[in-house]
Amino acid sequence: MVDETEAGKGRRTPTRKEAEAARKKQMKVPMTRKEQAKRERAAREELRLKQREALKTGDEKHLPLRERGPVRRFCRDYVDRRWNFAEFLLPFLALVLIISMIGGDAQWGATATFLLYPFIIFGTVIDEVILVRGLKKQLKKRFSADDAKGHTAYAVLRSTQLRRFRLPKPQVKRGQPLADTYR
C-alpha cells in the first residue's frame, strides 16, 4: 500500500495491457484518406457554425481570434455607441451616383454631384479623425501601452459598416456610456 502523504502522480501505473489498449483506442483514426477528410470537414463546419453563432450573440469564447479580447471588445463598443458618418458613406455615394446618372445632362445634376461628393468624403475623413483620436485616448487610459497598439484600423473598418450588418453584432446602444472595466 502506498503512503498517501508521499508525493506522486496520484494514481496507479497502468498495466501493459491497459496501456496498449489505450494506445490502440487513441490510434482509431479513419482508415482511408477520404474518411479522414470527411471528419476534418465536419469539425471545421462545426467550428464555423459556433463562430457564426458567437458573432451574432457576442459570446467571447467562440469568437474568431481576430475578434477576441477585452481591447477588441472595447473598440467595438466604442464604435457602436456613437453615430458614425462613415457608416452612411456607401448609401451617400450610391445617391451621388444615381443623381449623376439621372441629372447627368442637366445643370442641377452636375452641381449636386459636384457639391455632394466632396462633402461626403470630407465629412467621413473628419469623423474618422475624431474617432481615432478619441479611441486612442480611451485605450491609453484603460489599457496598458502594449495592449492599446494596433486597434485603430479595426475600429475604422467597423465604423464604415452599416450598424445592422456589423459582426459581431453591436452589444451597446447608441449613446450608451461605456463600461468601466473590460477585463
Backbone as JSON, one array per atom type, in Angstrom:
{
  "sequence": "MVDETEAGKGRRTPTRKEAEAARKKQMKVPMTRKEQAKRERAAREELRLKQREALKTGDEKHLPLRERGPVRRFCRDYVDRRWNFAEFLLPFLALVLIISMIGGDAQWGATATFLLYPFIIFGTVIDEVILVRGLKKQLKKRFSADDAKGHTAYAVLRSTQLRRFRLPKPQVKRGQPLADTYR",
  "N": [[0.84, -1.18, 0.0], [0.5, 2.25, -0.82], [1.86, 5.12, 0.67], [-0.18, 7.82, 1.49], [0.69, 10.4, 2.0], [2.92, 10.72, 0.6], [4.62, 12.25, -2.12], [3.49, 12.23, -5.47], [2.07, 10.96, -8.54], [-0.57, 10.49, -8.04], [-2.15, 8.42, -8.91], [-2.41, 4.96, -9.88], [0.09, 3.11, -11.71], [-0.64, 2.21, -15.02], [-1.31, -1.11, -16.21], [0.57, -3.1, -18.59], [-1.15, -4.19, -20.48], [-3.42, -2.5, -20.25], [-2.27, -0.05, -21.0], [-1.54, -0.56, -23.67], [-4.06, -1.02, -24.77], [-5.2, 1.51, -24.42], [-3.53, 3.0, -26.09], [-4.12, 1.82, -28.57], [-6.81, 2.47, -28.76], [-6.6, 5.22, -28.98], [-5.39, 5.36, -31.43], [-7.35, 4.78, -33.2], [-8.21, 5.96, -35.92], [-9.62, 7.28, -38.94], [-9.53, 4.92, -41.56], [-9.14, 5.44, -44.24], [-8.06, 8.02, -46.49], [-10.15, 9.56, -47.42], [-12.16, 9.23, -45.48], [-10.89, 10.45, -43.32], [-10.63, 13.08, -44.29], [-13.31, 13.72, -44.47], [-14.07, 13.71, -41.76], [-12.47, 15.82, -40.82], [-13.52, 17.94, -42.3], [-16.11, 18.01, -41.26], [-15.51, 18.74, -38.64], [-14.41, 21.3, -39.05], [-16.65, 22.58, -40.08], [-18.37, 22.49, -37.88], [-16.94, 24.12, -36.09], [-17.01, 26.52, -37.55], [-19.78, 27.05, -37.52], [-20.17, 27.45, -34.77], [-18.6, 29.73, -34.41], [-19.96, 31.51, -36.06], [-22.43, 31.72, -34.76], [-21.49, 32.83, -32.39], [-20.66, 35.31, -33.33], [-23.08, 36.5, -33.73], [-24.2, 36.56, -31.18], [-22.23, 37.57, -29.51], [-20.65, 36.02, -27.88], [-17.77, 35.62, -26.25], [-16.07, 33.43, -25.99], [-16.23, 31.74, -28.25], [-15.67, 33.36, -30.4], [-14.03, 34.33, -33.49], [-10.41, 34.44, -33.67], [-9.51, 36.98, -34.44], [-11.4, 38.71, -33.42], [-11.39, 38.49, -30.67], [-10.81, 39.26, -27.18], [-10.35, 41.75, -24.58], [-9.61, 44.34, -25.39], [-10.34, 44.5, -28.08], [-13.08, 44.13, -27.78], [-13.7, 46.45, -26.37], [-13.06, 48.35, -28.35], [-15.01, 47.72, -30.28], [-17.35, 48.35, -28.83], [-16.9, 51.06, -28.39], [-17.04, 52.13, -30.97], [-19.62, 51.32, -31.71], [-21.33, 52.67, -30.0], [-21.6, 55.24, -30.86], [-22.72, 57.66, -33.32], [-21.69, 57.27, -36.57], [-20.32, 58.93, -39.27], [-19.13, 57.69, -41.4], [-20.42, 55.24, -41.69], [-22.56, 55.72, -43.26], [-21.49, 56.22, -45.67], [-21.41, 54.55, -48.01], [-24.25, 54.38, -48.79], [-24.6, 57.17, -49.28], [-22.78, 57.61, -51.38], [-23.92, 55.98, -53.31], [-26.27, 57.39, -53.72], [-25.22, 59.76, -54.8], [-24.23, 58.71, -57.19], [-26.62, 57.89, -58.44], [-27.88, 60.4, -58.71], [-26.06, 61.61, -60.44], [-26.42, 60.03, -62.68], [-29.15, 60.33, -63.33], [-29.48, 63.13, -63.56], [-27.45, 63.77, -65.32], [-27.09, 65.19, -67.76], [-28.3, 67.55, -67.16], [-27.99, 70.75, -65.58], [-28.44, 70.94, -62.82], [-27.94, 68.35, -61.89], [-25.18, 67.96, -62.3], [-24.2, 69.99, -60.65], [-25.18, 69.21, -58.12], [-23.87, 66.74, -57.81], [-21.23, 67.63, -57.85], [-21.14, 69.15, -55.53], [-22.05, 67.43, -53.46], [-20.34, 65.14, -53.39], [-17.61, 65.93, -52.49], [-18.36, 66.88, -49.95], [-19.28, 64.57, -48.66], [-16.97, 62.91, -48.62], [-15.15, 64.57, -47.23], [-16.54, 64.91, -44.8], [-16.52, 62.25, -43.87], [-13.76, 61.78, -43.52], [-13.12, 63.67, -41.52], [-14.78, 62.77, -39.41], [-13.66, 60.24, -38.98], [-11.09, 60.91, -38.1], [-11.71, 62.17, -35.69], [-12.86, 59.96, -34.38], [-10.63, 58.17, -34.22], [-8.77, 59.66, -32.68], [-10.19, 59.98, -30.25], [-10.55, 57.29, -29.56], [-7.91, 56.35, -29.28], [-7.11, 57.87, -27.07], [-8.84, 56.89, -25.08], [-8.06, 54.18, -25.06], [-5.41, 54.36, -24.14], [-5.94, 55.29, -21.61], [-7.39, 53.22, -20.4], [-6.11, 50.72, -20.87], [-2.97, 48.87, -20.93], [0.11, 50.13, -22.42], [1.15, 48.37, -24.35], [-1.05, 46.75, -24.97], [-2.76, 48.57, -26.12], [-1.98, 49.21, -28.69], [-2.35, 49.19, -32.27], [-5.1, 48.85, -32.81], [-6.7, 50.7, -33.97], [-7.18, 50.64, -36.74], [-8.91, 48.49, -36.92], [-11.15, 49.55, -35.62], [-11.77, 51.69, -37.33], [-12.44, 50.32, -39.71], [-14.68, 48.95, -38.78], [-16.37, 51.08, -38.26], [-17.11, 51.92, -40.76], [-19.0, 50.21, -41.67], [-22.48, 49.56, -42.09], [-24.54, 49.76, -39.25], [-26.39, 47.65, -38.73], [-25.33, 45.52, -40.13], [-22.97, 44.81, -38.99], [-20.54, 42.57, -37.68], [-18.95, 41.09, -34.97], [-22.27, 41.38, -33.65], [-23.54, 44.57, -32.57], [-23.25, 45.27, -29.11], [-23.95, 47.3, -27.48], [-26.08, 50.16, -27.06], [-26.73, 53.08, -29.08], [-25.25, 56.0, -27.84], [-25.09, 55.0, -25.28], [-23.3, 54.84, -22.22], [-19.88, 53.75, -21.83], [-18.68, 50.7, -20.33], [-16.94, 50.51, -17.16], [-14.86, 48.69, -16.76], [-13.04, 46.36, -18.76], [-12.07, 43.71, -18.67]],
  "CA": [[0.0, 0.0, 0.0], [1.28, 3.46, -0.96], [1.6, 6.14, 1.67], [-0.92, 8.92, 0.88], [1.38, 11.66, 2.19], [4.05, 10.72, -0.32], [4.37, 12.98, -3.36], [3.42, 11.32, -6.62], [1.13, 11.35, -9.58], [-1.92, 10.39, -7.51], [-2.88, 7.28, -9.49], [-1.51, 3.82, -10.07], [0.63, 2.95, -13.06], [-1.45, 1.23, -15.75], [-0.62, -2.33, -16.64], [0.95, -3.09, -20.0], [-2.36, -4.46, -21.26], [-4.23, -1.28, -20.25], [-1.57, 0.97, -21.78], [-1.65, -0.92, -25.08], [-5.45, -0.8, -25.16], [-5.41, 2.95, -24.52], [-2.85, 3.45, -27.31], [-4.88, 1.35, -29.74], [-8.03, 3.25, -28.81], [-6.2, 6.53, -29.48], [-4.98, 5.21, -32.82], [-8.52, 4.52, -34.05], [-8.47, 7.06, -36.82], [-10.17, 6.76, -40.17], [-8.61, 4.08, -42.3], [-8.85, 5.98, -45.56], [-7.87, 9.46, -46.59], [-11.47, 10.16, -47.62], [-12.84, 9.28, -44.19], [-10.21, 11.46, -42.51], [-11.01, 14.39, -44.83], [-14.72, 13.93, -44.11], [-14.1, 14.09, -40.35], [-11.89, 17.16, -40.68], [-14.5, 18.87, -42.86], [-17.2, 18.13, -40.29], [-15.01, 19.5, -37.49], [-14.31, 22.69, -39.48], [-18.01, 23.1, -40.21], [-18.88, 22.7, -36.52], [-16.25, 25.3, -35.58], [-17.53, 27.67, -38.28], [-21.12, 27.33, -37.02], [-20.02, 28.02, -33.42], [-18.1, 31.09, -34.57], [-21.04, 32.31, -36.66], [-23.38, 31.99, -33.69], [-20.84, 33.75, -31.45], [-20.68, 36.64, -33.94], [-24.43, 37.04, -33.56], [-24.52, 36.74, -29.77], [-21.14, 38.23, -28.8], [-20.02, 35.07, -26.97], [-16.32, 35.82, -26.4], [-15.37, 32.15, -26.0], [-16.22, 31.12, -29.58], [-15.4, 34.33, -31.46], [-12.77, 34.12, -34.2], [-9.27, 35.06, -32.97], [-9.43, 38.4, -34.8], [-12.4, 39.48, -32.67], [-11.32, 38.19, -29.24], [-10.02, 40.05, -26.25], [-11.02, 42.9, -23.99], [-9.34, 45.57, -26.14], [-11.2, 44.47, -29.27], [-14.46, 44.34, -27.33], [-13.82, 47.87, -26.07], [-13.08, 49.07, -29.64], [-16.35, 47.51, -30.86], [-18.33, 49.13, -28.06], [-16.62, 52.48, -28.61], [-17.56, 52.48, -32.3], [-21.06, 51.04, -31.79], [-22.12, 53.57, -29.15], [-21.67, 56.58, -31.44], [-23.14, 57.79, -34.71], [-20.51, 57.4, -37.42], [-20.6, 59.46, -40.6], [-18.61, 56.74, -42.38], [-21.31, 54.11, -41.93], [-23.5, 56.12, -44.3], [-20.71, 56.56, -46.85], [-21.87, 53.78, -49.18], [-25.54, 54.9, -49.28], [-24.41, 58.51, -49.83], [-22.12, 57.51, -52.69], [-24.92, 55.43, -54.24], [-27.16, 58.52, -54.03], [-24.49, 60.64, -55.73], [-24.2, 58.01, -58.47], [-27.97, 57.97, -59.02], [-28.09, 61.79, -59.13], [-25.25, 61.91, -61.63], [-26.99, 59.32, -63.83], [-30.44, 60.93, -63.68], [-29.33, 64.52, -63.99], [-26.13, 63.9, -65.93], [-27.07, 66.24, -68.78], [-28.86, 68.78, -66.6], [-27.08, 71.56, -64.76], [-28.65, 70.65, -61.4], [-27.29, 67.07, -61.59], [-23.74, 68.18, -62.2], [-23.96, 70.81, -59.47], [-25.42, 68.38, -56.93], [-22.77, 65.78, -57.71], [-20.02, 68.39, -57.55], [-21.21, 69.62, -54.14], [-22.25, 66.34, -52.51], [-19.21, 64.22, -53.3], [-16.57, 66.38, -51.54], [-18.95, 66.96, -48.61], [-19.32, 63.21, -48.1], [-15.61, 62.46, -48.36], [-14.6, 65.43, -46.18], [-17.23, 64.55, -43.55], [-16.03, 60.95, -43.44], [-12.39, 61.93, -43.04], [-13.15, 64.39, -40.23], [-15.36, 61.89, -38.41], [-12.7, 59.17, -38.67], [-10.02, 61.5, -37.29], [-12.28, 62.33, -34.34], [-12.99, 58.6, -33.84], [-9.31, 57.61, -33.91], [-8.19, 60.41, -31.56], [-10.9, 59.62, -29.02], [-10.29, 55.88, -29.25], [-6.53, 56.24, -28.75], [-7.1, 58.46, -25.73], [-9.51, 55.94, -24.18], [-7.24, 52.97, -24.95], [-4.28, 54.67, -23.25], [-6.46, 55.47, -20.25], [-7.96, 51.99, -19.85], [-5.29, 49.53, -21.08], [-1.53, 49.12, -20.94], [0.6, 50.67, -23.69], [1.29, 47.28, -25.32], [-2.38, 46.29, -25.37], [-3.5, 49.62, -26.82], [-1.45, 49.45, -30.04], [-2.79, 48.44, -33.43], [-6.53, 48.56, -32.85], [-7.45, 51.79, -34.6], [-7.63, 50.21, -38.07], [-10.08, 47.64, -36.67], [-12.27, 50.44, -35.3], [-12.13, 52.44, -38.54], [-13.16, 49.4, -40.6], [-16.01, 48.68, -38.2], [-17.2, 52.27, -38.35], [-17.57, 52.12, -42.14], [-20.08, 49.27, -41.95], [-23.78, 49.92, -41.54], [-24.67, 49.15, -37.93], [-27.15, 46.39, -38.72], [-24.57, 44.47, -40.81], [-21.7, 44.58, -38.3], [-20.32, 41.32, -36.97], [-20.01, 40.7, -34.06], [-23.38, 42.33, -33.53], [-23.33, 45.56, -31.5], [-23.74, 44.88, -27.78], [-24.35, 48.52, -26.77], [-26.97, 51.04, -27.82], [-26.13, 54.38, -29.4], [-25.3, 56.94, -26.73], [-24.91, 54.33, -24.0], [-21.94, 55.0, -21.71], [-19.05, 52.54, -21.83], [-18.44, 50.08, -19.03], [-15.7, 50.97, -16.55], [-13.81, 47.68, -16.93], [-13.13, 45.46, -19.92], [-11.12, 42.6, -18.47]],
  "C": [[0.88, 1.24, 0.0], [0.87, 4.46, 0.11], [0.98, 7.36, 0.99], [-0.19, 10.27, 1.02], [2.55, 11.81, 1.22], [3.69, 11.46, -1.61], [4.37, 12.0, -4.52], [2.36, 11.79, -7.59], [-0.33, 11.18, -9.15], [-2.76, 9.29, -8.12], [-1.88, 6.16, -9.73], [-1.02, 3.77, -11.52], [-0.21, 1.9, -13.79], [-0.62, 0.0, -16.13], [-0.29, -2.22, -18.12], [-0.28, -3.28, -20.88], [-3.24, -3.22, -21.36], [-3.59, -0.18, -21.1], [-1.68, 0.7, -23.27], [-3.08, -0.69, -25.58], [-5.75, 0.68, -25.33], [-4.75, 3.5, -25.77], [-3.61, 3.05, -28.56], [-6.18, 2.15, -29.9], [-7.74, 4.65, -29.38], [-5.86, 6.48, -30.96], [-6.16, 4.96, -33.75], [-8.88, 5.77, -34.83], [-9.04, 6.48, -38.1], [-9.12, 6.0, -40.97], [-8.25, 4.68, -43.66], [-8.7, 7.49, -45.49], [-9.21, 10.17, -46.72], [-12.22, 10.29, -46.3], [-12.22, 10.35, -43.29], [-10.6, 12.86, -42.99], [-12.46, 14.72, -44.46], [-14.84, 14.36, -42.65], [-13.56, 15.5, -40.14], [-12.86, 18.22, -41.2], [-15.65, 19.09, -41.89], [-16.76, 18.94, -39.07], [-14.89, 20.99, -37.84], [-15.69, 23.33, -39.58], [-18.62, 23.39, -38.84], [-18.25, 23.95, -35.9], [-16.79, 26.57, -36.24], [-18.92, 28.05, -37.78], [-21.08, 27.95, -35.62], [-19.56, 29.48, -33.51], [-19.19, 32.01, -35.12], [-22.07, 32.69, -35.59], [-22.79, 32.97, -32.68], [-20.81, 35.17, -32.02], [-22.04, 37.3, -33.79], [-24.71, 37.39, -32.1], [-23.45, 37.5, -28.98], [-20.44, 37.34, -27.79], [-18.51, 35.08, -27.21], [-15.57, 34.5, -26.57], [-15.22, 31.58, -27.42], [-15.98, 32.1, -30.72], [-14.14, 33.94, -32.22], [-11.64, 34.89, -33.51], [-9.18, 36.55, -33.24], [-10.33, 39.27, -33.92], [-12.27, 39.34, -31.16], [-10.52, 39.22, -28.46], [-10.75, 41.29, -25.76], [-10.79, 44.19, -24.77], [-10.21, 45.63, -27.39], [-12.66, 44.7, -28.89], [-14.7, 45.82, -27.0], [-13.9, 48.68, -27.36], [-14.45, 48.93, -30.3], [-17.39, 48.37, -30.16], [-18.15, 50.62, -28.29], [-17.2, 52.94, -29.95], [-19.09, 52.36, -32.32], [-21.9, 52.03, -30.99], [-22.29, 54.95, -29.75], [-22.22, 56.52, -32.86], [-21.87, 58.02, -35.52], [-20.92, 57.88, -38.8], [-20.22, 58.43, -41.65], [-19.56, 55.58, -42.65], [-22.35, 54.43, -43.0], [-22.79, 56.48, -45.6], [-21.22, 55.84, -48.1], [-23.25, 54.23, -49.67], [-25.43, 56.3, -49.88], [-23.79, 58.44, -51.23], [-23.07, 56.91, -53.73], [-25.9, 56.54, -54.65], [-26.5, 59.48, -55.02], [-24.45, 60.01, -57.12], [-25.54, 58.1, -59.18], [-28.24, 59.4, -59.52], [-27.29, 62.1, -60.38], [-25.78, 61.2, -62.86], [-28.29, 59.97, -64.29], [-30.26, 62.33, -64.25], [-27.99, 64.76, -64.64], [-26.05, 65.02, -66.94], [-27.54, 67.58, -68.22], [-27.83, 69.48, -65.71], [-27.21, 71.21, -63.29], [-27.96, 69.34, -61.0], [-25.8, 67.22, -61.41], [-23.39, 68.99, -60.95], [-24.12, 70.0, -58.19], [-24.29, 67.37, -56.73], [-21.49, 66.49, -57.27], [-19.99, 68.84, -56.1], [-21.3, 68.47, -53.13], [-21.0, 65.48, -52.31], [-18.12, 64.71, -52.35], [-17.09, 66.49, -50.11], [-18.92, 65.59, -47.93], [-17.91, 62.74, -47.72], [-14.99, 63.26, -47.21], [-15.23, 65.1, -44.82], [-16.74, 63.22, -42.99], [-14.63, 61.06, -42.85], [-12.36, 62.61, -41.68], [-13.7, 63.49, -39.12], [-14.39, 60.78, -38.02], [-11.54, 59.7, -37.83], [-10.49, 61.67, -35.86], [-12.39, 60.97, -33.65], [-11.64, 58.08, -33.38], [-8.68, 58.33, -32.72], [-8.86, 60.04, -30.25], [-10.62, 58.19, -28.6], [-8.89, 55.72, -28.66], [-6.44, 56.76, -27.33], [-7.71, 57.47, -24.71], [-8.69, 54.66, -24.0], [-6.05, 53.2, -24.03], [-4.73, 54.75, -21.8], [-6.85, 54.13, -19.62], [-7.06, 50.76, -19.92], [-3.82, 49.89, -21.05], [-1.09, 49.56, -22.34], [0.73, 49.58, -24.75], [-0.05, 46.8, -25.84], [-3.08, 47.3, -26.28], [-3.06, 49.83, -28.27], [-2.15, 48.6, -31.09], [-4.27, 48.15, -33.54], [-7.34, 49.64, -33.57], [-7.96, 51.4, -35.99], [-8.88, 49.33, -37.95], [-11.31, 48.51, -36.42], [-12.72, 51.22, -36.53], [-12.9, 51.55, -39.51], [-14.56, 49.11, -40.08], [-16.92, 49.88, -38.36], [-17.73, 52.51, -39.76], [-18.69, 51.17, -42.52], [-21.38, 49.81, -41.38], [-23.99, 49.13, -40.25], [-25.36, 47.79, -37.95], [-26.39, 45.24, -39.36], [-23.24, 44.17, -40.12], [-21.69, 43.23, -37.62], [-19.0, 41.45, -36.22], [-21.05, 41.82, -33.9], [-23.1, 43.32, -32.39], [-23.99, 45.12, -30.2], [-24.17, 46.09, -26.96], [-25.25, 49.34, -27.69], [-26.24, 52.36, -28.1], [-26.31, 55.31, -28.2], [-25.1, 56.31, -25.37], [-23.48, 54.52, -23.5], [-21.2, 53.66, -21.71], [-18.88, 52.01, -20.43], [-17.09, 50.56, -18.47], [-14.56, 49.98, -16.77], [-14.1, 46.8, -18.13], [-12.14, 44.33, -19.78], [-11.83, 41.29, -18.45]]
}
